[in-house]
Amino acid sequence: MEQTAEEIETSYESDKQKIIDLIRSCAHSIMQSKLRLNEEDVVNEDLSGKEDFSHDHWVCLIMIIFEGMRTSFKVHFTSNAARILAARFHSFKVDDLTPQTSHDFMREYCNLVAGKIKIQLAGCDFAEAAVIKPMLPIQKPSYDEVELEANKSNWHCLIKTDQPTSIVCSVSLEVENTSLLKNIDKLNNSVLIDDSGTVEFF
């Protein structure tokens, strides 16, 4: 029996959401592992859609391109948040960190998340074409004027350390070949990718 247009659209949205959920999970586990935290110390919360990004706002973005599909992982953060997270990672005092070290931490975080996404989706037979290095993207209007919608593609990552802080993560997914999305059903959720630092840097 042929599927109706409505059934095809529902299936498409469901498969797309599974990929977004996978990316959220990768981002969560990499932050937890990198900062040596317990699972409950890293909490994802959906955005309200009313967040103000106009003060001290930095963006780091990495893109992973597959045949017929591309996805980007983006982190919005303040200088203070980057310093707190980098200080935790390096076991330094916040005041001892340079801005470069703090921003390098955020780029490395994006790198590791992308590496885990790539491994997970490659295991579902998505054919990788390229990974673009983390970068500060140029956008008009600037990110200080952009509002992120309250949906599953955008979320707060709350990190509970001795100095609790948060970042905002965002995913975009562009699909040229919609039939590829069914590959996500091959994901074995019982298999976890090692977060010990063995992911290759790009």
Residue frames as a rotation matrix with the C-alpha (Angstrom) as fourth column:
MET 1
0.580 0.814 0.000 0.00
0.814 -0.580 0.000 0.00
0.000 0.000 -1.000 0.00
GLU 2
-0.210 -0.670 0.712 1.43
0.620 -0.655 -0.433 3.39
0.756 0.351 0.552 -0.98
GLN 3
-0.420 -0.012 -0.907 1.94
0.831 -0.406 -0.380 6.00
-0.364 -0.914 0.180 1.70
THR 4
0.689 0.653 0.314 -0.08
0.713 -0.688 -0.136 9.16
0.127 0.317 -0.940 1.59
ALA 5
0.101 -0.632 0.769 1.65
0.244 -0.733 -0.635 12.55
0.965 0.251 0.080 1.35
GLU 6
0.565 0.183 0.804 0.76
-0.653 -0.497 0.572 13.18
0.504 -0.848 -0.161 4.99
GLU 7
0.971 -0.214 0.104 2.30
0.111 0.793 0.600 9.88
-0.211 -0.571 0.794 6.09
ILE 8
0.387 -0.870 0.305 5.48
0.781 0.132 -0.611 10.61
0.491 0.474 0.730 4.14
GLU 9
0.140 -0.286 0.948 5.76
-0.196 -0.946 -0.257 14.07
0.971 -0.150 -0.189 5.70
THR 10
0.816 0.217 0.536 5.18
-0.558 0.052 0.828 12.64
0.152 -0.975 0.164 9.20
SER 11
0.837 -0.546 0.020 7.84
0.538 0.830 0.147 9.98
-0.097 -0.112 0.989 8.63
TYR 12
0.211 -0.766 0.607 10.26
0.532 -0.431 -0.729 12.61
0.820 0.477 0.317 7.31
GLU 13
0.311 -0.035 0.950 9.78
-0.558 -0.816 0.153 14.87
0.769 -0.578 -0.274 10.33
SER 14
0.961 0.079 0.266 10.12
-0.264 0.554 0.790 11.90
-0.085 -0.829 0.553 12.70
ASP 15
0.616 -0.783 0.089 13.41
0.776 0.585 -0.236 10.75
0.133 0.214 0.968 11.13
LYS 16
0.116 -0.540 0.834 14.73
0.185 -0.813 -0.552 14.31
0.976 0.218 0.006 11.08
GLN 17
0.614 0.181 0.768 13.92
-0.653 -0.429 0.623 14.65
0.443 -0.885 -0.145 14.79
LYS 18
0.953 -0.299 -0.036 15.79
0.280 0.836 0.471 11.43
-0.111 -0.460 0.881 15.54
ILE 19
0.206 -0.918 0.338 18.93
0.771 -0.061 -0.634 12.93
0.603 0.391 0.696 13.99
ILE 20
0.121 -0.103 0.987 18.50
-0.328 -0.943 -0.058 16.14
0.937 -0.317 -0.147 15.99
ASP 21
0.899 0.245 0.364 18.01
-0.422 0.260 0.868 14.08
0.118 -0.934 0.337 19.16
LEU 22
0.700 -0.709 -0.090 21.20
0.700 0.705 -0.111 12.17
0.142 0.014 0.990 18.34
ILE 23
-0.036 -0.735 0.678 23.15
0.401 -0.632 -0.663 15.42
0.915 0.248 0.317 17.97
ARG 24
0.438 0.261 0.860 21.77
-0.621 -0.604 0.499 16.72
0.650 -0.753 -0.103 21.28
SER 25
0.998 -0.059 0.034 22.86
0.021 0.739 0.673 13.50
-0.065 -0.671 0.739 22.94
CYS 26
0.373 -0.916 0.145 26.36
0.800 0.239 -0.550 13.76
0.469 0.321 0.823 21.42
ALA 27
0.000 -0.338 0.941 26.73
-0.092 -0.937 -0.337 17.35
0.996 -0.087 -0.031 22.63
HIS 28
0.737 0.372 0.564 25.58
-0.584 -0.071 0.809 16.36
0.341 -0.926 0.165 26.12
SER 29
0.939 -0.339 -0.061 27.90
0.333 0.848 0.413 13.38
-0.088 -0.408 0.909 26.50
ILE 30
0.182 -0.915 0.359 30.97
0.677 -0.149 -0.721 15.20
0.714 0.374 0.592 25.15
MET 31
0.128 -0.094 0.987 30.49
-0.460 -0.888 -0.025 18.09
0.879 -0.451 -0.156 27.61
GLN 32
0.900 0.265 0.346 29.97
-0.428 0.384 0.818 15.64
0.084 -0.884 0.459 30.47
SER 33
0.770 -0.637 -0.041 33.07
0.636 0.771 -0.032 13.61
0.052 -0.001 0.999 29.57
LYS 34
0.159 -0.760 0.631 35.32
0.467 -0.505 -0.726 16.57
0.870 0.410 0.274 28.78
LEU 35
-0.017 -0.104 0.994 34.63
-0.621 -0.779 -0.092 18.28
0.784 -0.619 -0.051 32.11
ARG 36
-0.751 -0.310 -0.583 34.62
0.140 0.789 -0.599 14.99
0.645 -0.531 -0.549 34.09
LEU 37
-0.592 0.650 0.476 31.08
-0.806 -0.478 -0.350 15.53
0.000 -0.591 0.807 35.33
ASN 38
-0.702 0.504 0.503 28.23
0.237 0.832 -0.502 13.23
-0.672 -0.233 -0.703 36.29
GLU 39
-0.656 0.482 0.580 25.40
0.706 0.121 0.698 12.81
0.267 0.868 -0.419 33.80
GLU 40
0.361 0.901 -0.242 23.00
0.928 -0.321 0.188 14.85
0.092 -0.293 -0.952 35.94
ASP 41
-0.042 -0.462 -0.886 25.47
0.516 -0.769 0.377 17.76
-0.856 -0.441 0.271 36.04
VAL 42
-0.958 -0.161 -0.238 24.81
-0.123 -0.518 0.847 18.57
-0.260 0.840 0.476 32.38
VAL 43
-0.242 0.963 0.115 21.18
0.510 0.228 -0.830 19.41
-0.825 -0.142 -0.546 31.67
ASN 44
-0.932 0.041 0.361 19.53
0.322 -0.369 0.872 20.22
0.169 0.929 0.330 28.34
GLU 45
-0.231 0.890 -0.394 16.53
0.495 -0.241 -0.835 22.54
-0.838 -0.388 -0.385 28.40
ASP 46
-0.031 0.304 0.952 14.55
0.987 -0.142 0.077 23.80
0.159 0.942 -0.296 25.41
LEU 47
-0.949 -0.310 0.062 14.66
0.306 -0.950 -0.070 27.51
0.081 -0.047 0.996 24.71
SER 48
-0.208 0.892 -0.401 11.73
0.502 -0.255 -0.826 29.78
-0.839 -0.374 -0.395 25.46
GLY 49
0.076 0.168 0.983 12.29
0.978 -0.205 -0.041 31.74
0.194 0.964 -0.180 22.24
LYS 50
0.912 0.291 0.288 12.73
0.226 -0.944 0.239 34.98
0.342 -0.153 -0.927 24.20
GLU 51
0.416 -0.832 -0.367 16.46
0.803 0.146 0.578 34.67
-0.428 -0.535 0.728 24.99
ASP 52
0.963 -0.169 -0.210 18.55
-0.221 -0.940 -0.259 37.83
-0.154 0.296 -0.943 24.64
PHE 53
0.532 -0.810 0.248 21.84
0.826 0.561 0.058 37.24
-0.186 0.174 0.967 22.81
SER 54
0.791 -0.098 0.604 22.79
0.277 -0.823 -0.496 40.90
0.546 0.560 -0.624 22.56
HIS 55
0.737 -0.526 0.425 25.43
-0.676 -0.570 0.468 41.03
-0.004 -0.632 -0.775 25.32
ASP 56
-0.179 -0.941 0.286 28.95
-0.903 0.273 0.331 39.59
-0.390 -0.199 -0.899 24.98
HIS 57
0.648 0.604 0.465 27.81
-0.324 0.770 -0.549 36.97
-0.689 0.205 0.695 22.51
TRP 58
-0.447 -0.813 -0.373 30.19
-0.803 0.181 0.568 34.63
-0.394 0.554 -0.734 20.69
VAL 59
0.740 0.671 0.047 29.37
-0.557 0.650 -0.516 31.87
-0.377 0.356 0.855 18.22
CYS 60
-0.554 -0.832 0.030 31.33
-0.666 0.465 0.583 28.78
-0.499 0.303 -0.812 17.23
LEU 61
0.583 0.802 -0.129 30.06
-0.670 0.384 -0.635 26.65
-0.460 0.457 0.761 14.35
ILE 62
-0.684 -0.711 0.164 31.12
-0.451 0.588 0.671 23.38
-0.574 0.385 -0.723 12.73
MET 63
0.323 0.797 -0.510 29.55
-0.908 0.108 -0.406 21.73
-0.268 0.594 0.759 9.70
ILE 64
-0.563 -0.395 0.725 29.43
-0.175 0.915 0.363 18.06
-0.807 0.077 -0.585 8.75
ILE 65
0.012 0.517 -0.856 28.52
-0.967 -0.213 -0.141 17.28
-0.255 0.829 0.497 5.16
PHE 66
-0.370 -0.007 0.929 27.20
0.039 0.999 0.023 13.90
-0.928 0.045 -0.370 4.07
GLU 67
-0.994 0.086 0.068 26.11
0.073 0.052 0.996 12.85
0.082 0.995 -0.058 0.61
GLY 68
-0.338 0.935 0.110 22.60
0.429 0.049 0.902 14.24
0.838 0.352 -0.417 0.28
MET 69
0.761 0.590 -0.270 22.55
0.497 -0.263 0.827 15.86
0.417 -0.764 -0.493 3.72
ARG 70
-0.393 -0.877 0.278 24.42
0.303 -0.409 -0.861 18.45
0.868 -0.254 0.426 5.73
THR 71
0.696 0.569 -0.438 24.21
0.602 -0.130 0.788 19.39
0.392 -0.812 -0.433 9.37
SER 72
-0.224 -0.755 0.617 25.77
-0.009 -0.631 -0.776 22.15
0.975 -0.179 0.134 11.43
PHE 73
0.388 0.223 -0.894 26.34
0.880 0.198 0.431 22.32
0.274 -0.954 -0.120 15.18
LYS 74
-0.076 -0.306 0.949 26.53
0.133 -0.946 -0.295 25.80
0.988 0.104 0.113 16.64
VAL 75
0.017 0.026 -1.000 27.37
0.993 0.114 0.019 27.01
0.114 -0.993 -0.024 20.14
HIS 76
0.306 0.127 0.943 26.38
0.055 -0.992 0.116 30.46
0.950 0.017 -0.310 21.42
PHE 77
0.345 -0.267 -0.900 28.35
0.916 0.305 0.261 31.48
0.205 -0.914 0.350 24.50
THR 78
0.958 -0.126 0.259 29.63
-0.184 -0.960 0.213 34.40
0.222 -0.251 -0.942 26.55
SER 79
0.067 -0.998 0.014 33.29
-0.406 -0.040 -0.913 35.04
0.912 0.055 -0.407 27.35
ASN 80
-0.192 -0.108 0.975 32.56
-0.981 -0.001 -0.193 34.31
0.022 -0.994 -0.106 31.00
ALA 81
0.774 0.524 0.355 30.95
-0.523 0.845 -0.106 30.94
-0.356 -0.103 0.929 30.22
ALA 82
0.748 -0.554 -0.364 33.91
-0.064 0.487 -0.871 29.95
0.660 0.675 0.329 28.03
ARG 83
-0.187 -0.854 0.486 36.35
-0.669 -0.251 -0.699 30.90
0.719 -0.456 -0.525 30.80
ILE 84
0.129 0.310 0.942 34.46
-0.942 0.336 0.018 28.89
-0.311 -0.890 0.335 33.43
LEU 85
0.955 0.285 0.082 34.33
-0.241 0.906 -0.348 25.79
-0.173 0.313 0.934 31.22
ALA 86
0.517 -0.834 -0.191 37.97
-0.096 0.165 -0.982 26.08
0.850 0.526 0.006 30.11
ALA 87
-0.166 -0.563 0.809 39.11
-0.892 -0.265 -0.367 26.63
0.421 -0.783 -0.458 33.69
ARG 88
0.525 0.435 0.731 37.31
-0.703 0.707 0.084 23.47
-0.480 -0.558 0.677 34.76
PHE 89
0.982 -0.134 -0.136 38.90
0.005 0.732 -0.681 21.51
0.191 0.668 0.719 31.91
HIS 90
0.271 -0.960 0.077 42.45
-0.008 -0.082 -0.997 22.81
0.963 0.269 -0.030 32.50
SER 91
0.504 -0.008 -0.864 42.15
0.836 0.254 0.485 22.88
0.216 -0.967 0.135 36.32
PHE 92
-0.670 -0.652 0.355 43.10
0.566 -0.758 -0.325 26.57
0.481 -0.017 0.876 36.27
LYS 93
-0.341 0.547 -0.765 41.65
0.517 -0.570 -0.638 29.58
-0.785 -0.613 -0.088 38.02
VAL 94
0.549 0.664 0.508 39.27
0.794 -0.223 -0.565 31.53
-0.262 0.713 -0.650 35.80
ASP 95
0.888 -0.178 -0.424 41.37
-0.174 -0.984 0.047 34.69
-0.425 0.032 -0.905 36.11
ASP 96
-0.058 -0.989 0.139 44.48
-0.237 0.149 0.960 32.83
-0.970 0.023 -0.243 34.90
LEU 97
0.014 0.142 0.990 43.01
0.776 0.623 -0.100 32.01
-0.631 0.769 -0.102 31.50
THR 98
-0.836 -0.255 -0.485 43.60
-0.121 -0.778 0.617 34.00
-0.535 0.574 0.620 28.34
PRO 99
0.153 0.920 -0.361 40.67
-0.696 -0.159 -0.701 34.70
-0.702 0.358 0.616 26.00
GLN 100
-0.128 -0.276 -0.953 42.44
-0.934 0.358 0.022 32.58
0.335 0.892 -0.303 23.36
THR 101
-0.968 -0.250 -0.012 42.55
-0.225 0.891 -0.394 29.54
0.109 -0.378 -0.919 25.68
SER 102
-0.456 0.873 0.174 38.87
-0.196 0.092 -0.976 29.94
-0.868 -0.480 0.129 26.48
HIS 103
0.326 0.588 -0.740 37.87
-0.844 -0.172 -0.509 30.18
-0.427 0.790 0.440 22.83
ASP 104
-0.508 -0.568 -0.647 40.14
-0.766 0.642 0.038 27.27
0.394 0.515 -0.761 21.93
PHE 105
-0.871 0.253 0.421 38.19
-0.119 0.724 -0.679 25.18
-0.477 -0.642 -0.601 24.43
MET 106
0.099 0.986 -0.132 34.91
-0.393 -0.083 -0.916 26.00
-0.914 0.143 0.380 22.69
ARG 107
0.177 -0.100 -0.979 36.37
-0.981 0.062 -0.183 25.16
0.079 0.993 -0.087 19.27
GLU 108
-0.835 -0.522 -0.175 37.69
-0.497 0.851 -0.169 21.86
0.237 -0.054 -0.970 20.59
TYR 109
-0.537 0.734 0.415 34.29
-0.167 0.389 -0.906 21.11
-0.827 -0.556 -0.087 22.10
CYS 110
0.407 0.690 -0.598 32.64
-0.729 -0.149 -0.668 21.67
-0.550 0.708 0.443 18.72
ASN 111
-0.242 -0.622 -0.745 35.29
-0.918 0.394 -0.031 19.48
0.313 0.676 -0.667 17.10
LEU 112
-0.953 -0.170 0.250 34.64
-0.266 0.865 -0.425 16.59
-0.144 -0.472 -0.870 19.45
VAL 113
-0.105 0.983 0.151 30.87
-0.280 0.117 -0.953 16.85
-0.954 -0.142 0.263 19.09
ALA 114
0.379 0.206 -0.902 31.26
-0.910 -0.095 -0.404 16.80
-0.169 0.974 0.151 15.30
GLY 115
-0.616 -0.696 -0.369 33.55
-0.735 0.677 -0.049 13.78
0.284 0.241 -0.928 15.55
LYS 116
-0.796 0.371 0.478 30.99
-0.078 0.721 -0.689 11.86
-0.600 -0.586 -0.545 17.56
ILE 117
0.261 0.906 -0.334 28.15
-0.513 -0.163 -0.843 12.85
-0.818 0.391 0.422 15.23
LYS 118
0.053 -0.330 -0.943 30.21
-0.992 0.094 -0.088 11.72
0.118 0.939 -0.322 12.25
ILE 119
-0.896 -0.444 0.005 30.97
-0.438 0.882 -0.175 8.32
0.073 -0.159 -0.985 13.81
GLN 120
-0.495 0.782 0.378 27.37
-0.069 0.399 -0.914 7.72
-0.866 -0.479 -0.143 14.83
LEU 121
0.445 0.728 -0.522 25.88
-0.581 -0.209 -0.787 8.65
-0.682 0.653 0.330 11.46
ALA 122
-0.263 -0.601 -0.755 28.59
-0.944 0.322 0.072 6.77
0.199 0.732 -0.652 9.54
GLY 123
-0.921 -0.051 0.387 27.47
-0.208 0.902 -0.377 3.71
-0.330 -0.428 -0.841 11.51
CYS 124
0.037 0.987 0.158 24.02
0.063 0.156 -0.986 4.26
-0.997 0.046 -0.056 10.00
ASP 125
-0.164 -0.232 0.959 25.49
0.887 0.391 0.246 4.23
-0.432 0.891 0.142 6.47
PHE 126
0.932 0.245 -0.266 25.44
0.121 -0.904 -0.411 7.98
-0.341 0.351 -0.872 5.94
ALA 127
0.344 -0.837 0.425 28.32
0.929 0.238 -0.282 8.63
0.135 0.492 0.860 3.54
GLU 128
0.475 -0.234 -0.848 30.51
0.373 -0.819 0.436 11.48
-0.797 -0.523 -0.302 4.80
ALA 129
0.706 -0.241 0.666 31.74
0.616 -0.257 -0.745 14.02
0.351 0.936 -0.033 2.28
ALA 130
-0.265 -0.812 0.520 33.50
0.304 -0.583 -0.754 16.61
0.915 -0.042 0.401 4.45
VAL 131
0.466 0.304 -0.831 33.87
0.883 -0.223 0.413 18.21
-0.059 -0.926 -0.372 7.86
ILE 132
0.273 -0.329 0.904 34.44
0.268 -0.876 -0.400 21.96
0.924 0.352 -0.151 7.97
LYS 133
-0.571 -0.633 -0.523 36.62
0.664 0.018 -0.747 23.21
0.483 -0.774 0.410 10.82
PRO 134
0.251 0.647 -0.720 35.04
0.930 -0.367 -0.007 25.18
-0.269 -0.668 -0.694 13.68
MET 135
-0.640 -0.429 0.638 34.73
0.635 -0.762 0.126 28.82
0.432 0.486 0.760 12.76
LEU 136
-0.474 0.507 -0.720 33.22
0.302 -0.675 -0.674 32.12
-0.827 -0.536 0.166 13.75
PRO 137
-0.233 0.415 0.879 30.55
0.969 0.177 0.173 32.51
-0.084 0.893 -0.443 11.06
ILE 138
-0.961 -0.022 -0.277 29.73
-0.014 -0.992 0.128 35.79
-0.277 0.127 0.952 9.40
GLN 139
-0.357 0.909 0.217 26.05
0.933 0.333 0.138 36.60
0.053 0.252 -0.966 9.28
LYS 140
-0.986 0.166 -0.003 23.93
-0.166 -0.986 -0.016 39.65
-0.005 -0.016 1.000 8.46
PRO 141
0.569 -0.142 0.810 22.15
-0.562 -0.786 0.257 40.70
0.600 -0.602 -0.527 10.56
SER 142
-0.506 -0.863 0.020 24.69
-0.581 0.323 -0.747 39.75
0.638 -0.389 -0.664 13.19
TYR 143
-0.373 0.332 -0.866 24.00
0.490 0.864 0.120 37.03
0.788 -0.380 -0.485 15.74
ASP 144
-0.940 0.029 -0.340 23.39
0.288 -0.466 -0.837 39.77
-0.183 -0.884 0.430 18.29
GLU 145
-0.586 0.758 -0.286 20.17
-0.771 -0.630 -0.091 40.50
-0.250 0.167 0.954 16.41
VAL 146
-0.473 0.365 -0.802 19.04
-0.406 0.717 0.566 36.94
0.782 0.594 -0.191 15.82
GLU 147
-0.067 0.521 0.851 16.32
-0.959 0.201 -0.199 35.20
-0.274 -0.829 0.487 17.84
LEU 148
-0.915 -0.234 -0.329 16.41
-0.310 0.929 0.202 31.42
0.259 0.287 -0.922 18.07
GLU 149
-0.006 0.991 -0.137 13.06
-0.670 0.097 0.736 29.68
0.742 0.096 0.663 17.87
ALA 150
-0.270 0.032 0.962 11.75
-0.872 0.416 -0.259 27.58
-0.409 -0.909 -0.084 20.73
ASN 151
0.756 0.461 -0.464 12.05
-0.608 0.757 -0.239 24.15
0.241 0.463 0.853 19.13
LYS 152
0.907 -0.333 0.257 14.08
0.133 0.807 0.576 20.96
-0.399 -0.488 0.776 19.55
SER 153
0.566 -0.720 0.401 16.85
0.634 0.069 -0.770 22.31
0.527 0.691 0.496 17.31
ASN 154
-0.143 -0.564 0.813 17.84
-0.184 -0.792 -0.582 24.94
0.972 -0.233 0.010 19.91
TRP 155
0.713 0.407 -0.572 18.54
0.412 0.417 0.810 24.35
0.568 -0.813 0.130 23.58
HIS 156
0.479 -0.540 0.692 20.23
-0.825 -0.546 0.145 25.56
0.300 -0.640 -0.707 26.74
CYS 157
0.305 -0.456 -0.836 23.04
0.395 0.860 -0.324 23.35
0.867 -0.231 0.442 28.03
LEU 158
0.705 -0.008 0.709 23.26
-0.592 -0.556 0.583 23.98
0.390 -0.831 -0.397 31.77
ILE 159
0.107 -0.774 -0.624 26.59
0.226 0.630 -0.743 22.90
0.968 -0.062 0.242 33.30
LYS 160
0.901 0.312 0.303 26.57
-0.236 -0.233 0.943 22.43
0.365 -0.921 -0.136 37.06
THR 161
0.010 -0.930 -0.368 30.10
0.580 0.305 -0.755 22.90
0.815 -0.206 0.542 38.41
ASP 162
-0.224 -0.140 -0.964 31.37
0.935 -0.309 -0.173 24.92
-0.274 -0.941 0.200 41.38
GLN 163
-0.646 0.123 -0.753 30.66
-0.211 -0.977 0.021 27.88
-0.733 0.172 0.658 39.08
PRO 164
-0.058 0.696 0.716 27.43
0.671 0.558 -0.488 26.92
-0.739 0.452 -0.499 37.27
THR 165
-0.545 -0.101 -0.833 27.08
-0.452 -0.801 0.393 28.34
-0.706 0.591 0.390 33.79
SER 166
0.312 0.686 0.658 25.27
0.343 0.564 -0.751 27.70
-0.886 0.460 -0.059 30.51
ILE 167
-0.847 -0.405 -0.345 25.70
-0.208 -0.344 0.916 27.82
-0.489 0.847 0.207 26.76
VAL 168
0.330 0.938 -0.104 23.14
-0.491 0.077 -0.868 27.66
-0.806 0.338 0.486 23.98
CYS 169
-0.733 -0.535 0.421 23.44
0.023 0.599 0.801 24.94
-0.680 0.596 -0.426 21.33
SER 170
0.276 0.802 -0.529 21.76
-0.613 -0.278 -0.740 24.94
-0.741 0.529 0.415 17.95
VAL 171
-0.534 -0.369 0.760 21.46
0.280 0.771 0.572 22.43
-0.798 0.518 -0.309 15.11
SER 172
0.161 0.605 -0.780 20.49
-0.814 -0.365 -0.451 22.94
-0.557 0.708 0.434 11.49
LEU 173
-0.398 -0.180 0.899 19.78
0.192 0.942 0.274 20.05
-0.897 0.282 -0.340 9.15
GLU 174
0.044 0.352 -0.935 19.51
-0.875 -0.439 -0.206 20.40
-0.482 0.827 0.289 5.37
VAL 175
-0.226 -0.015 0.974 18.35
0.103 0.994 0.039 17.31
-0.969 0.109 -0.223 3.48
GLU 176
-0.427 0.019 -0.904 18.63
-0.855 -0.335 0.396 16.98
-0.296 0.942 0.159 -0.29
ASN 177
-0.506 0.227 -0.832 17.82
-0.342 0.833 0.435 13.27
0.792 0.505 -0.344 -0.47
THR 178
-0.010 0.589 0.808 14.93
-0.981 -0.164 0.108 12.62
0.196 -0.791 0.579 1.94
SER 179
0.753 0.306 -0.582 15.14
-0.280 0.950 0.138 8.84
0.595 0.059 0.801 1.47
LEU 180
-0.234 -0.944 -0.233 18.49
-0.003 0.240 -0.971 8.90
0.972 -0.227 -0.059 3.31
LEU 181
-0.259 0.125 0.958 16.82
-0.868 -0.465 -0.174 9.84
0.423 -0.877 0.228 6.57
LYS 182
0.787 0.596 -0.160 15.52
-0.493 0.763 0.418 6.28
0.371 -0.250 0.894 6.97
ASN 183
0.087 -0.853 -0.515 19.13
0.092 0.521 -0.848 5.26
0.992 0.027 0.124 7.63
ILE 184
-0.393 -0.242 0.887 18.76
-0.761 -0.455 -0.462 6.65
0.516 -0.857 -0.005 11.15
ASP 185
0.684 0.702 0.199 16.70
-0.707 0.570 0.418 3.56
0.180 -0.426 0.887 11.98
LYS 186
0.533 -0.576 -0.620 19.99
0.208 0.799 -0.564 1.62
0.820 0.171 0.546 11.83
LEU 187
-0.155 -0.602 0.783 21.26
-0.652 -0.533 -0.539 3.48
0.742 -0.594 -0.310 14.91
ASN 188
0.149 0.097 -0.984 22.05
0.529 0.833 0.162 1.07
0.836 -0.545 0.073 17.70
ASN 189
0.477 0.117 0.871 21.33
-0.440 -0.826 0.352 3.03
0.761 -0.551 -0.342 20.85
SER 190
0.993 -0.122 -0.005 23.00
0.071 0.539 0.839 0.38
-0.099 -0.833 0.544 22.98
VAL 191
0.272 -0.945 0.184 26.40
0.948 0.231 -0.218 1.11
0.164 0.234 0.958 21.43
LEU 192
0.913 0.000 -0.407 28.16
0.156 -0.924 0.350 4.09
-0.376 -0.383 -0.844 22.96
ILE 193
0.587 -0.747 0.311 31.06
0.303 -0.154 -0.940 5.87
0.751 0.647 0.136 21.33
ASP 194
0.149 -0.645 -0.750 34.15
0.989 0.110 0.103 6.27
0.016 -0.757 0.654 23.51
ASP 195
0.877 0.192 0.440 34.47
0.201 -0.979 0.028 9.81
0.436 0.064 -0.898 24.88
SER 196
0.662 -0.633 -0.401 37.96
0.607 0.140 0.782 9.35
-0.439 -0.761 0.478 26.30
GLY 197
0.411 -0.522 -0.748 39.57
-0.407 -0.839 0.361 11.72
-0.816 0.156 -0.557 23.81
THR 198
-0.363 -0.595 0.717 40.28
0.331 0.637 0.696 9.28
-0.871 0.490 -0.035 21.00
VAL 199
0.687 0.639 0.346 38.20
0.579 -0.194 -0.792 11.24
-0.439 0.745 -0.503 18.50
GLU 200
-0.244 -0.834 0.495 40.39
0.967 -0.170 0.190 12.68
-0.074 0.525 0.848 15.80
PHE 201
0.092 0.181 -0.979 40.77
0.184 -0.970 -0.162 16.48
-0.979 -0.165 -0.123 15.63
PHE 202
0.517 0.176 0.838 40.12
0.840 0.085 -0.536 17.98
-0.166 0.981 -0.103 12.22
